[in-house]
Amino acid sequence: MNRNYIKTHMATISIALFICIFSIMTFSKPAVIYNNDGSLRNFGIGFKRKTICPAWLFAVVIAILSYFSVMYYVAVPKIQF
């Protein structure tokens, strides 16, 4: 894609990237986030059915990383190493 198009539509591209990554996570159902029956694990420590990285935390982190990755992609030509 053209960097100018991405620069003008950064939020849209970030949301699309987030939806793609989150849907891959939902379809793969990792054991860290989901129970064996497919339900979401509760947040907490100490018990077998709890997790320290619940789905909501994963969603927030992926949303922030997707936005920063689009910002980095737009800013790479301006960065001088």
Secondary structure as UniProt FT lines:
FT   HELIX           3..8
FT   HELIX           10..28
FT   TURN            31..33
FT   TURN            36..37
FT   STRAND          42..43
FT   TURN            48..49
FT   STRAND          50..51
FT   HELIX           55..75
FT   HELIX           76..78
//
